[in-house]
Amino acid sequence: MKKVAGISLILTLLVATTFGQSVSRQNITRPRDSFSKESDKRFRKILGDQYDERTQRSRSDNEEAYDEERRRRRKRKQQSAEYDGTGPDYARPNKLIEMSIRFAPSLNLNTAEGQGSYAGFLDNGIGARMSVGPSLDYFFFKDRYAFSSGLWYTIKRSGFQMPGSFGESRFTPGAPYKESLYNLQYLQVPVSVKMFANNIAPSIRLYVQTGGLLSLKVAERALQTERNGLYQAESGGDRRQYGFGDVELLLGTGVQYKINDTNAFNLGVSYQRGLFDVARGSQLTSKNRVVSLDLGFKF
């Protein structure tokens, strides 16, 4: 009896195992679509037309979420392509040559050193003048080094204080000092290099400019002619008092604020130091010094 009971127990376990495997195989091999179809039938039977509306709304929401995720991935991919954490963080110029308009109010000072009949000459303080004109930047290396040039119309102030006896036929001791003021009009061509740094703030980029200026004088005009000692001493000013041009050292720095892919504002300061003597008198030496506030709009 014990043997029969053991055999029957073994047979029962085998049958149960075989039945369980067959059920699991059916569950595994049964397609998911059959479950979804049966679920759809049941939900549609319960909810009616509302089920179709909810299904369409759910599909629409899923599609919108999928499109939004694709847009986010595309944006992240573009940002990583533009800046990978190792390169520059500024937007690269979209043109090889960038043009801008420069407007520069400036403070002018000239030196004075006289000998002989010009002994005792001094400079006549500081005056405000202006400069305006187009500029261009040609990028030639790694989008941060540019050859910078242009054509600027610049008015400079030049003045002297001189002994009261200057220009007189005889020396008068104790005569009060005389003054002279001139406006000198130049066309300037900058020959310089601009070096741009990375962004110091969002869309704000620092630059440094160094080089020179070729200045051609196109006119000179005496101011306050009735009290201008240099003008009166030269027979009413028929004789020119200044040379035809100058060569100047140019140093500058500033920031560029980018508005969009094309336009930007420039704000900076520059210093021009004249290298040549601009006075025509052989015994008088005068050189120009200019400090400018550079305002520009790039387009």
ChimeraX commands (.cxc) that place a marker at each C-alpha (Angstrom):
marker #1 position 0.00,0.00,0.00 radius 0.5
marker #1 position 2.84,2.33,0.79 radius 0.5
marker #1 position 4.36,1.68,-2.65 radius 0.5
marker #1 position 1.04,2.41,-4.37 radius 0.5
marker #1 position 0.58,5.63,-2.41 radius 0.5
marker #1 position 4.11,6.77,-3.30 radius 0.5
marker #1 position 3.61,6.01,-6.98 radius 0.5
marker #1 position 0.29,7.89,-7.01 radius 0.5
marker #1 position 1.96,10.92,-5.32 radius 0.5
marker #1 position 4.71,10.97,-7.92 radius 0.5
marker #1 position 2.18,10.74,-10.75 radius 0.5
marker #1 position 0.18,13.60,-9.23 radius 0.5
marker #1 position 3.27,15.83,-9.06 radius 0.5
marker #1 position 4.20,15.05,-12.66 radius 0.5
marker #1 position 0.70,15.88,-13.89 radius 0.5
marker #1 position 0.66,19.14,-11.93 radius 0.5
marker #1 position 4.08,20.17,-13.25 radius 0.5
marker #1 position 3.14,19.35,-16.82 radius 0.5
marker #1 position -0.10,21.30,-16.52 radius 0.5
marker #1 position 1.65,24.32,-15.05 radius 0.5
marker #1 position 4.27,24.39,-17.83 radius 0.5
marker #1 position 1.59,24.21,-20.49 radius 0.5
marker #1 position -0.30,27.11,-18.87 radius 0.5
marker #1 position 2.88,29.19,-18.62 radius 0.5
marker #1 position 3.73,28.48,-22.24 radius 0.5
marker #1 position 0.27,29.62,-23.27 radius 0.5
marker #1 position 0.69,32.79,-21.27 radius 0.5
marker #1 position 4.11,33.46,-22.78 radius 0.5
marker #1 position 3.17,32.68,-26.33 radius 0.5
marker #1 position -0.15,34.45,-26.15 radius 0.5
marker #1 position 0.24,37.74,-28.04 radius 0.5
marker #1 position -0.18,40.98,-26.16 radius 0.5
marker #1 position -2.45,42.27,-28.84 radius 0.5
marker #1 position -5.09,39.78,-27.75 radius 0.5
marker #1 position -5.02,41.27,-24.26 radius 0.5
marker #1 position -5.21,44.82,-25.61 radius 0.5
marker #1 position -8.04,43.92,-27.97 radius 0.5
marker #1 position -10.01,42.27,-25.21 radius 0.5
marker #1 position -9.34,45.30,-22.94 radius 0.5
marker #1 position -10.46,47.67,-25.69 radius 0.5
marker #1 position -13.69,45.71,-26.13 radius 0.5
marker #1 position -14.41,45.76,-22.42 radius 0.5
marker #1 position -13.63,49.48,-21.97 radius 0.5
marker #1 position -15.59,50.41,-25.09 radius 0.5
marker #1 position -18.56,48.37,-23.83 radius 0.5
marker #1 position -18.42,50.13,-20.46 radius 0.5
marker #1 position -17.59,53.72,-21.55 radius 0.5
marker #1 position -19.14,53.79,-25.00 radius 0.5
marker #1 position -18.21,56.83,-27.16 radius 0.5
marker #1 position -16.28,58.43,-24.32 radius 0.5
marker #1 position -13.69,55.68,-24.61 radius 0.5
marker #1 position -12.82,56.68,-28.20 radius 0.5
marker #1 position -12.50,60.36,-27.18 radius 0.5
marker #1 position -10.25,59.53,-24.25 radius 0.5
marker #1 position -8.17,57.22,-26.41 radius 0.5
marker #1 position -7.68,59.90,-29.08 radius 0.5
marker #1 position -6.88,62.52,-26.44 radius 0.5
marker #1 position -4.36,60.19,-24.82 radius 0.5
marker #1 position -2.73,59.47,-28.16 radius 0.5
marker #1 position -2.59,63.19,-28.96 radius 0.5
marker #1 position -1.00,63.94,-25.57 radius 0.5
marker #1 position 1.53,61.19,-26.10 radius 0.5
marker #1 position 2.43,62.51,-29.55 radius 0.5
marker #1 position 2.87,66.05,-28.21 radius 0.5
marker #1 position 5.03,64.82,-25.37 radius 0.5
marker #1 position 7.11,62.80,-27.81 radius 0.5
marker #1 position 7.57,65.80,-30.14 radius 0.5
marker #1 position 8.52,68.02,-27.19 radius 0.5
marker #1 position 11.11,65.51,-26.05 radius 0.5
marker #1 position 12.54,65.33,-29.57 radius 0.5
marker #1 position 12.82,69.12,-29.67 radius 0.5
marker #1 position 14.60,69.16,-26.32 radius 0.5
marker #1 position 17.04,66.51,-27.45 radius 0.5
marker #1 position 17.71,68.37,-30.68 radius 0.5
marker #1 position 18.33,71.63,-28.76 radius 0.5
marker #1 position 20.70,69.90,-26.33 radius 0.5
marker #1 position 22.52,68.34,-29.26 radius 0.5
marker #1 position 22.92,71.72,-30.97 radius 0.5
marker #1 position 24.16,73.36,-27.76 radius 0.5
marker #1 position 26.66,70.60,-27.19 radius 0.5
marker #1 position 27.85,70.95,-30.79 radius 0.5
marker #1 position 28.30,74.72,-30.36 radius 0.5
marker #1 position 30.06,74.49,-27.01 radius 0.5
marker #1 position 31.49,71.23,-25.73 radius 0.5
marker #1 position 33.02,72.71,-22.55 radius 0.5
marker #1 position 36.51,72.98,-24.02 radius 0.5
marker #1 position 36.13,75.60,-26.76 radius 0.5
marker #1 position 35.09,79.27,-26.76 radius 0.5
marker #1 position 31.73,80.14,-25.26 radius 0.5
marker #1 position 31.00,83.02,-27.66 radius 0.5
marker #1 position 28.91,82.92,-30.82 radius 0.5
marker #1 position 31.14,82.69,-33.84 radius 0.5
marker #1 position 30.92,85.56,-36.38 radius 0.5
marker #1 position 28.55,84.77,-39.21 radius 0.5
marker #1 position 30.56,86.91,-41.65 radius 0.5
marker #1 position 34.26,87.02,-42.46 radius 0.5
marker #1 position 34.09,90.84,-42.60 radius 0.5
marker #1 position 31.96,92.77,-40.08 radius 0.5
marker #1 position 31.08,96.44,-40.61 radius 0.5
marker #1 position 30.23,99.01,-37.96 radius 0.5
marker #1 position 29.65,102.74,-37.51 radius 0.5
marker #1 position 31.85,104.47,-34.94 radius 0.5
marker #1 position 31.02,107.68,-33.08 radius 0.5
marker #1 position 33.71,108.87,-30.68 radius 0.5
marker #1 position 33.55,112.02,-28.54 radius 0.5
marker #1 position 37.10,112.77,-27.43 radius 0.5
marker #1 position 39.34,114.89,-25.23 radius 0.5
marker #1 position 42.26,116.54,-27.05 radius 0.5
marker #1 position 45.58,117.73,-25.71 radius 0.5
marker #1 position 48.70,118.84,-27.57 radius 0.5
marker #1 position 52.25,119.30,-26.36 radius 0.5
marker #1 position 54.24,122.49,-26.93 radius 0.5
marker #1 position 57.97,123.04,-26.93 radius 0.5
marker #1 position 59.44,126.19,-28.49 radius 0.5
marker #1 position 62.85,127.67,-29.11 radius 0.5
marker #1 position 64.09,130.94,-30.57 radius 0.5
marker #1 position 61.17,133.19,-31.50 radius 0.5
marker #1 position 58.82,130.47,-30.16 radius 0.5
marker #1 position 60.46,130.32,-26.75 radius 0.5
marker #1 position 57.98,130.32,-23.89 radius 0.5
marker #1 position 55.22,128.53,-25.80 radius 0.5
marker #1 position 52.97,126.32,-23.62 radius 0.5
marker #1 position 50.01,124.07,-24.33 radius 0.5
marker #1 position 46.54,125.56,-23.97 radius 0.5
marker #1 position 44.66,122.95,-21.94 radius 0.5
marker #1 position 42.20,120.25,-22.98 radius 0.5
marker #1 position 39.24,120.51,-25.34 radius 0.5
marker #1 position 36.41,118.22,-26.48 radius 0.5
marker #1 position 36.02,117.25,-30.12 radius 0.5
marker #1 position 34.58,114.30,-32.07 radius 0.5
marker #1 position 35.27,111.57,-34.61 radius 0.5
marker #1 position 32.86,109.56,-36.77 radius 0.5
marker #1 position 33.11,107.02,-39.57 radius 0.5
marker #1 position 32.80,103.39,-40.69 radius 0.5
marker #1 position 34.99,100.58,-39.37 radius 0.5
marker #1 position 35.50,97.03,-40.54 radius 0.5
marker #1 position 36.88,93.91,-38.86 radius 0.5
marker #1 position 38.34,91.10,-40.97 radius 0.5
marker #1 position 38.62,87.86,-38.95 radius 0.5
marker #1 position 41.70,85.93,-39.97 radius 0.5
marker #1 position 42.46,83.50,-37.11 radius 0.5
marker #1 position 40.25,81.32,-34.87 radius 0.5
marker #1 position 37.31,83.78,-34.92 radius 0.5
marker #1 position 38.96,85.91,-32.23 radius 0.5
marker #1 position 41.72,87.82,-34.10 radius 0.5
marker #1 position 40.65,90.47,-36.60 radius 0.5
marker #1 position 42.42,93.01,-38.77 radius 0.5
marker #1 position 40.63,96.30,-38.06 radius 0.5
marker #1 position 40.53,99.32,-40.36 radius 0.5
marker #1 position 38.11,101.96,-41.60 radius 0.5
marker #1 position 37.84,105.63,-42.53 radius 0.5
marker #1 position 37.22,108.19,-39.77 radius 0.5
marker #1 position 36.52,111.88,-40.05 radius 0.5
marker #1 position 38.18,113.39,-36.97 radius 0.5
marker #1 position 38.36,116.93,-35.62 radius 0.5
marker #1 position 41.25,117.70,-33.28 radius 0.5
marker #1 position 41.90,120.71,-31.13 radius 0.5
marker #1 position 45.34,122.30,-30.95 radius 0.5
marker #1 position 46.21,125.36,-28.90 radius 0.5
marker #1 position 49.09,127.34,-27.44 radius 0.5
marker #1 position 49.79,129.94,-24.83 radius 0.5
marker #1 position 52.53,132.35,-25.87 radius 0.5
marker #1 position 54.38,135.40,-24.48 radius 0.5
marker #1 position 52.56,138.69,-24.95 radius 0.5
marker #1 position 55.40,140.10,-27.09 radius 0.5
marker #1 position 55.16,137.23,-29.64 radius 0.5
marker #1 position 54.61,138.66,-33.10 radius 0.5
marker #1 position 55.32,142.21,-31.99 radius 0.5
marker #1 position 58.06,144.29,-33.60 radius 0.5
marker #1 position 59.55,145.01,-30.21 radius 0.5
marker #1 position 59.69,143.24,-26.86 radius 0.5
marker #1 position 57.23,144.45,-24.23 radius 0.5
marker #1 position 58.15,143.35,-20.69 radius 0.5
marker #1 position 55.26,142.12,-18.57 radius 0.5
marker #1 position 52.81,141.85,-21.48 radius 0.5
marker #1 position 50.00,139.35,-20.71 radius 0.5
marker #1 position 50.12,135.94,-22.37 radius 0.5
marker #1 position 48.32,135.42,-25.63 radius 0.5
marker #1 position 46.40,132.32,-26.69 radius 0.5
marker #1 position 45.69,130.46,-29.92 radius 0.5
marker #1 position 43.15,127.75,-30.77 radius 0.5
marker #1 position 42.82,125.76,-34.01 radius 0.5
marker #1 position 40.49,123.06,-35.24 radius 0.5
marker #1 position 42.38,120.48,-37.33 radius 0.5
marker #1 position 40.28,118.22,-39.55 radius 0.5
marker #1 position 41.71,114.81,-40.46 radius 0.5
marker #1 position 40.79,111.72,-42.43 radius 0.5
marker #1 position 42.14,108.78,-40.44 radius 0.5
marker #1 position 42.78,105.21,-41.59 radius 0.5
marker #1 position 43.35,102.80,-38.69 radius 0.5
marker #1 position 45.74,99.89,-39.26 radius 0.5
marker #1 position 45.31,97.68,-36.22 radius 0.5
marker #1 position 44.50,94.25,-34.82 radius 0.5
marker #1 position 41.58,93.45,-32.53 radius 0.5
marker #1 position 41.84,90.51,-30.15 radius 0.5
marker #1 position 38.54,89.19,-28.75 radius 0.5
marker #1 position 38.31,87.23,-25.50 radius 0.5
marker #1 position 35.66,84.78,-24.31 radius 0.5
marker #1 position 32.37,86.07,-22.93 radius 0.5
marker #1 position 32.66,87.93,-19.63 radius 0.5
marker #1 position 28.83,87.87,-19.31 radius 0.5
marker #1 position 25.99,86.51,-21.46 radius 0.5
marker #1 position 26.44,87.98,-24.97 radius 0.5
marker #1 position 29.19,90.38,-23.73 radius 0.5
marker #1 position 32.70,89.93,-25.10 radius 0.5
marker #1 position 35.89,91.83,-24.23 radius 0.5
marker #1 position 38.28,93.07,-26.92 radius 0.5
marker #1 position 41.68,94.77,-27.06 radius 0.5
marker #1 position 42.86,96.83,-30.04 radius 0.5
marker #1 position 46.40,97.82,-30.88 radius 0.5
marker #1 position 48.05,99.31,-33.95 radius 0.5
marker #1 position 48.41,102.69,-35.62 radius 0.5
marker #1 position 46.64,105.48,-37.48 radius 0.5
marker #1 position 47.49,107.21,-40.73 radius 0.5
marker #1 position 46.06,110.75,-40.50 radius 0.5
marker #1 position 45.74,113.13,-43.46 radius 0.5
marker #1 position 44.87,116.74,-42.64 radius 0.5
marker #1 position 42.14,118.11,-44.91 radius 0.5
marker #1 position 41.64,121.52,-43.25 radius 0.5
marker #1 position 42.71,123.79,-40.42 radius 0.5
marker #1 position 40.62,126.59,-38.98 radius 0.5
marker #1 position 41.65,129.30,-36.52 radius 0.5
marker #1 position 39.20,130.00,-33.69 radius 0.5
marker #1 position 38.61,133.39,-32.06 radius 0.5
marker #1 position 40.69,135.09,-34.75 radius 0.5
marker #1 position 40.52,138.54,-33.13 radius 0.5
marker #1 position 42.26,137.13,-30.03 radius 0.5
marker #1 position 44.26,134.34,-31.65 radius 0.5
marker #1 position 47.91,135.34,-31.15 radius 0.5
marker #1 position 49.34,132.84,-33.62 radius 0.5
marker #1 position 46.80,133.82,-36.28 radius 0.5
marker #1 position 47.40,137.54,-35.83 radius 0.5
marker #1 position 51.20,137.16,-35.78 radius 0.5
marker #1 position 51.22,135.57,-39.25 radius 0.5
marker #1 position 49.72,138.44,-41.24 radius 0.5
marker #1 position 46.09,137.52,-40.65 radius 0.5
marker #1 position 46.62,133.80,-40.88 radius 0.5
marker #1 position 47.55,133.51,-44.55 radius 0.5
marker #1 position 50.25,131.04,-43.62 radius 0.5
marker #1 position 49.39,127.50,-42.57 radius 0.5
marker #1 position 50.48,126.69,-39.03 radius 0.5
marker #1 position 50.24,122.86,-39.20 radius 0.5
marker #1 position 51.58,120.10,-41.41 radius 0.5
marker #1 position 49.68,117.84,-43.81 radius 0.5
marker #1 position 49.42,114.76,-41.66 radius 0.5
marker #1 position 50.46,112.60,-38.75 radius 0.5
marker #1 position 51.16,108.98,-37.77 radius 0.5
marker #1 position 49.73,107.92,-34.42 radius 0.5
marker #1 position 49.89,104.99,-32.06 radius 0.5
marker #1 position 46.44,103.51,-31.33 radius 0.5
marker #1 position 45.56,101.57,-28.18 radius 0.5
marker #1 position 42.03,100.63,-27.14 radius 0.5
marker #1 position 39.83,98.27,-25.21 radius 0.5
marker #1 position 36.12,97.72,-24.78 radius 0.5
marker #1 position 33.22,95.31,-24.85 radius 0.5
marker #1 position 30.91,94.09,-27.57 radius 0.5
marker #1 position 27.29,93.37,-26.61 radius 0.5
marker #1 position 25.68,91.02,-29.10 radius 0.5
marker #1 position 22.00,91.77,-29.81 radius 0.5
marker #1 position 21.38,88.95,-32.29 radius 0.5
marker #1 position 23.30,86.91,-34.86 radius 0.5
marker #1 position 24.08,90.04,-36.93 radius 0.5
marker #1 position 23.96,93.19,-34.79 radius 0.5
marker #1 position 25.95,94.30,-31.75 radius 0.5
marker #1 position 26.83,97.42,-29.74 radius 0.5
marker #1 position 30.45,98.39,-29.09 radius 0.5
marker #1 position 31.51,100.42,-26.07 radius 0.5
marker #1 position 35.15,101.19,-25.38 radius 0.5
marker #1 position 37.91,103.70,-24.83 radius 0.5
marker #1 position 40.94,104.41,-27.02 radius 0.5
marker #1 position 44.13,106.43,-26.83 radius 0.5
marker #1 position 45.87,108.08,-29.80 radius 0.5
marker #1 position 49.43,109.30,-29.39 radius 0.5
marker #1 position 50.87,111.36,-32.21 radius 0.5
marker #1 position 54.40,110.44,-33.24 radius 0.5
marker #1 position 55.17,113.32,-35.62 radius 0.5
marker #1 position 55.52,117.04,-35.03 radius 0.5
marker #1 position 52.41,118.66,-36.55 radius 0.5
marker #1 position 53.50,122.32,-36.17 radius 0.5
marker #1 position 55.06,123.88,-39.25 radius 0.5
marker #1 position 57.31,126.31,-37.37 radius 0.5
marker #1 position 60.85,124.97,-37.45 radius 0.5
marker #1 position 61.45,126.10,-33.87 radius 0.5
marker #1 position 58.11,124.87,-32.49 radius 0.5
marker #1 position 57.34,121.22,-31.71 radius 0.5
marker #1 position 53.80,120.04,-31.04 radius 0.5
marker #1 position 52.33,116.52,-30.91 radius 0.5
marker #1 position 48.71,115.42,-30.54 radius 0.5
marker #1 position 47.23,113.35,-27.71 radius 0.5
marker #1 position 43.63,112.09,-27.87 radius 0.5
marker #1 position 41.49,110.02,-25.49 radius 0.5
marker #1 position 38.18,108.85,-26.98 radius 0.5
marker #1 position 34.99,107.17,-25.84 radius 0.5
marker #1 position 34.25,104.75,-28.67 radius 0.5
marker #1 position 30.56,104.08,-29.36 radius 0.5
marker #1 position 29.67,101.78,-32.24 radius 0.5
marker #1 position 26.91,99.74,-33.85 radius 0.5
marker #1 position 27.85,96.62,-35.80 radius 0.5
marker #1 position 25.68,95.44,-38.67 radius 0.5
marker link #1:1,2 radius 0.2
marker link #1:2,3 radius 0.2
marker link #1:3,4 radius 0.2
marker link #1:4,5 radius 0.2
marker link #1:5,6 radius 0.2
marker link #1:6,7 radius 0.2
marker link #1:7,8 radius 0.2
marker link #1:8,9 radius 0.2
marker link #1:9,10 radius 0.2
marker link #1:10,11 radius 0.2
marker link #1:11,12 radius 0.2
marker link #1:12,13 radius 0.2
marker link #1:13,14 radius 0.2
marker link #1:14,15 radius 0.2
marker link #1:15,16 radius 0.2
marker link #1:16,17 radius 0.2
marker link #1:17,18 radius 0.2
marker link #1:18,19 radius 0.2
marker link #1:19,20 radius 0.2
marker link #1:20,21 radius 0.2
marker link #1:21,22 radius 0.2
marker link #1:22,23 radius 0.2
marker link #1:23,24 radius 0.2
marker link #1:24,25 radius 0.2
marker link #1:25,26 radius 0.2
marker link #1:26,27 radius 0.2
marker link #1:27,28 radius 0.2
marker link #1:28,29 radius 0.2
marker link #1:29,30 radius 0.2
marker link #1:30,31 radius 0.2
marker link #1:31,32 radius 0.2
marker link #1:32,33 radius 0.2
marker link #1:33,34 radius 0.2
marker link #1:34,35 radius 0.2
marker link #1:35,36 radius 0.2
marker link #1:36,37 radius 0.2
marker link #1:37,38 radius 0.2
marker link #1:38,39 radius 0.2
marker link #1:39,40 radius 0.2
marker link #1:40,41 radius 0.2
marker link #1:41,42 radius 0.2
marker link #1:42,43 radius 0.2
marker link #1:43,44 radius 0.2
marker link #1:44,45 radius 0.2
marker link #1:45,46 radius 0.2
marker link #1:46,47 radius 0.2
marker link #1:47,48 radius 0.2
marker link #1:48,49 radius 0.2
marker link #1:49,50 radius 0.2
marker link #1:50,51 radius 0.2
marker link #1:51,52 radius 0.2
marker link #1:52,53 radius 0.2
marker link #1:53,54 radius 0.2
marker link #1:54,55 radius 0.2
marker link #1:55,56 radius 0.2
marker link #1:56,57 radius 0.2
marker link #1:57,58 radius 0.2
marker link #1:58,59 radius 0.2
marker link #1:59,60 radius 0.2
marker link #1:60,61 radius 0.2
marker link #1:61,62 radius 0.2
marker link #1:62,63 radius 0.2
marker link #1:63,64 radius 0.2
marker link #1:64,65 radius 0.2
marker link #1:65,66 radius 0.2
marker link #1:66,67 radius 0.2
marker link #1:67,68 radius 0.2
marker link #1:68,69 radius 0.2
marker link #1:69,70 radius 0.2
marker link #1:70,71 radius 0.2
marker link #1:71,72 radius 0.2
marker link #1:72,73 radius 0.2
marker link #1:73,74 radius 0.2
marker link #1:74,75 radius 0.2
marker link #1:75,76 radius 0.2
marker link #1:76,77 radius 0.2
marker link #1:77,78 radius 0.2
marker link #1:78,79 radius 0.2
marker link #1:79,80 radius 0.2
marker link #1:80,81 radius 0.2
marker link #1:81,82 radius 0.2
marker link #1:82,83 radius 0.2
marker link #1:83,84 radius 0.2
marker link #1:84,85 radius 0.2
marker link #1:85,86 radius 0.2
marker link #1:86,87 radius 0.2
marker link #1:87,88 radius 0.2
marker link #1:88,89 radius 0.2
marker link #1:89,90 radius 0.2
marker link #1:90,91 radius 0.2
marker link #1:91,92 radius 0.2
marker link #1:92,93 radius 0.2
marker link #1:93,94 radius 0.2
marker link #1:94,95 radius 0.2
marker link #1:95,96 radius 0.2
marker link #1:96,97 radius 0.2
marker link #1:97,98 radius 0.2
marker link #1:98,99 radius 0.2
marker link #1:99,100 radius 0.2
marker link #1:100,101 radius 0.2
marker link #1:101,102 radius 0.2
marker link #1:102,103 radius 0.2
marker link #1:103,104 radius 0.2
marker link #1:104,105 radius 0.2
marker link #1:105,106 radius 0.2
marker link #1:106,107 radius 0.2
marker link #1:107,108 radius 0.2
marker link #1:108,109 radius 0.2
marker link #1:109,110 radius 0.2
marker link #1:110,111 radius 0.2
marker link #1:111,112 radius 0.2
marker link #1:112,113 radius 0.2
marker link #1:113,114 radius 0.2
marker link #1:114,115 radius 0.2
marker link #1:115,116 radius 0.2
marker link #1:116,117 radius 0.2
marker link #1:117,118 radius 0.2
marker link #1:118,119 radius 0.2
marker link #1:119,120 radius 0.2
marker link #1:120,121 radius 0.2
marker link #1:121,122 radius 0.2
marker link #1:122,123 radius 0.2
marker link #1:123,124 radius 0.2
marker link #1:124,125 radius 0.2
marker link #1:125,126 radius 0.2
marker link #1:126,127 radius 0.2
marker link #1:127,128 radius 0.2
marker link #1:128,129 radius 0.2
marker link #1:129,130 radius 0.2
marker link #1:130,131 radius 0.2
marker link #1:131,132 radius 0.2
marker link #1:132,133 radius 0.2
marker link #1:133,134 radius 0.2
marker link #1:134,135 radius 0.2
marker link #1:135,136 radius 0.2
marker link #1:136,137 radius 0.2
marker link #1:137,138 radius 0.2
marker link #1:138,139 radius 0.2
marker link #1:139,140 radius 0.2
marker link #1:140,141 radius 0.2
marker link #1:141,142 radius 0.2
marker link #1:142,143 radius 0.2
marker link #1:143,144 radius 0.2
marker link #1:144,145 radius 0.2
marker link #1:145,146 radius 0.2
marker link #1:146,147 radius 0.2
marker link #1:147,148 radius 0.2
marker link #1:148,149 radius 0.2
marker link #1:149,150 radius 0.2
marker link #1:150,151 radius 0.2
marker link #1:151,152 radius 0.2
marker link #1:152,153 radius 0.2
marker link #1:153,154 radius 0.2
marker link #1:154,155 radius 0.2
marker link #1:155,156 radius 0.2
marker link #1:156,157 radius 0.2
marker link #1:157,158 radius 0.2
marker link #1:158,159 radius 0.2
marker link #1:159,160 radius 0.2
marker link #1:160,161 radius 0.2
marker link #1:161,162 radius 0.2
marker link #1:162,163 radius 0.2
marker link #1:163,164 radius 0.2
marker link #1:164,165 radius 0.2
marker link #1:165,166 radius 0.2
marker link #1:166,167 radius 0.2
marker link #1:167,168 radius 0.2
marker link #1:168,169 radius 0.2
marker link #1:169,170 radius 0.2
marker link #1:170,171 radius 0.2
marker link #1:171,172 radius 0.2
marker link #1:172,173 radius 0.2
marker link #1:173,174 radius 0.2
marker link #1:174,175 radius 0.2
marker link #1:175,176 radius 0.2
marker link #1:176,177 radius 0.2
marker link #1:177,178 radius 0.2
marker link #1:178,179 radius 0.2
marker link #1:179,180 radius 0.2
marker link #1:180,181 radius 0.2
marker link #1:181,182 radius 0.2
marker link #1:182,183 radius 0.2
marker link #1:183,184 radius 0.2
marker link #1:184,185 radius 0.2
marker link #1:185,186 radius 0.2
marker link #1:186,187 radius 0.2
marker link #1:187,188 radius 0.2
marker link #1:188,189 radius 0.2
marker link #1:189,190 radius 0.2
marker link #1:190,191 radius 0.2
marker link #1:191,192 radius 0.2
marker link #1:192,193 radius 0.2
marker link #1:193,194 radius 0.2
marker link #1:194,195 radius 0.2
marker link #1:195,196 radius 0.2
marker link #1:196,197 radius 0.2
marker link #1:197,198 radius 0.2
marker link #1:198,199 radius 0.2
marker link #1:199,200 radius 0.2
marker link #1:200,201 radius 0.2
marker link #1:201,202 radius 0.2
marker link #1:202,203 radius 0.2
marker link #1:203,204 radius 0.2
marker link #1:204,205 radius 0.2
marker link #1:205,206 radius 0.2
marker link #1:206,207 radius 0.2
marker link #1:207,208 radius 0.2
marker link #1:208,209 radius 0.2
marker link #1:209,210 radius 0.2
marker link #1:210,211 radius 0.2
marker link #1:211,212 radius 0.2
marker link #1:212,213 radius 0.2
marker link #1:213,214 radius 0.2
marker link #1:214,215 radius 0.2
marker link #1:215,216 radius 0.2
marker link #1:216,217 radius 0.2
marker link #1:217,218 radius 0.2
marker link #1:218,219 radius 0.2
marker link #1:219,220 radius 0.2
marker link #1:220,221 radius 0.2
marker link #1:221,222 radius 0.2
marker link #1:222,223 radius 0.2
marker link #1:223,224 radius 0.2
marker link #1:224,225 radius 0.2
marker link #1:225,226 radius 0.2
marker link #1:226,227 radius 0.2
marker link #1:227,228 radius 0.2
marker link #1:228,229 radius 0.2
marker link #1:229,230 radius 0.2
marker link #1:230,231 radius 0.2
marker link #1:231,232 radius 0.2
marker link #1:232,233 radius 0.2
marker link #1:233,234 radius 0.2
marker link #1:234,235 radius 0.2
marker link #1:235,236 radius 0.2
marker link #1:236,237 radius 0.2
marker link #1:237,238 radius 0.2
marker link #1:238,239 radius 0.2
marker link #1:239,240 radius 0.2
marker link #1:240,241 radius 0.2
marker link #1:241,242 radius 0.2
marker link #1:242,243 radius 0.2
marker link #1:243,244 radius 0.2
marker link #1:244,245 radius 0.2
marker link #1:245,246 radius 0.2
marker link #1:246,247 radius 0.2
marker link #1:247,248 radius 0.2
marker link #1:248,249 radius 0.2
marker link #1:249,250 radius 0.2
marker link #1:250,251 radius 0.2
marker link #1:251,252 radius 0.2
marker link #1:252,253 radius 0.2
marker link #1:253,254 radius 0.2
marker link #1:254,255 radius 0.2
marker link #1:255,256 radius 0.2
marker link #1:256,257 radius 0.2
marker link #1:257,258 radius 0.2
marker link #1:258,259 radius 0.2
marker link #1:259,260 radius 0.2
marker link #1:260,261 radius 0.2
marker link #1:261,262 radius 0.2
marker link #1:262,263 radius 0.2
marker link #1:263,264 radius 0.2
marker link #1:264,265 radius 0.2
marker link #1:265,266 radius 0.2
marker link #1:266,267 radius 0.2
marker link #1:267,268 radius 0.2
marker link #1:268,269 radius 0.2
marker link #1:269,270 radius 0.2
marker link #1:270,271 radius 0.2
marker link #1:271,272 radius 0.2
marker link #1:272,273 radius 0.2
marker link #1:273,274 radius 0.2
marker link #1:274,275 radius 0.2
marker link #1:275,276 radius 0.2
marker link #1:276,277 radius 0.2
marker link #1:277,278 radius 0.2
marker link #1:278,279 radius 0.2
marker link #1:279,280 radius 0.2
marker link #1:280,281 radius 0.2
marker link #1:281,282 radius 0.2
marker link #1:282,283 radius 0.2
marker link #1:283,284 radius 0.2
marker link #1:284,285 radius 0.2
marker link #1:285,286 radius 0.2
marker link #1:286,287 radius 0.2
marker link #1:287,288 radius 0.2
marker link #1:288,289 radius 0.2
marker link #1:289,290 radius 0.2
marker link #1:290,291 radius 0.2
marker link #1:291,292 radius 0.2
marker link #1:292,293 radius 0.2
marker link #1:293,294 radius 0.2
marker link #1:294,295 radius 0.2
marker link #1:295,296 radius 0.2
marker link #1:296,297 radius 0.2
marker link #1:297,298 radius 0.2
marker link #1:298,299 radius 0.2
view
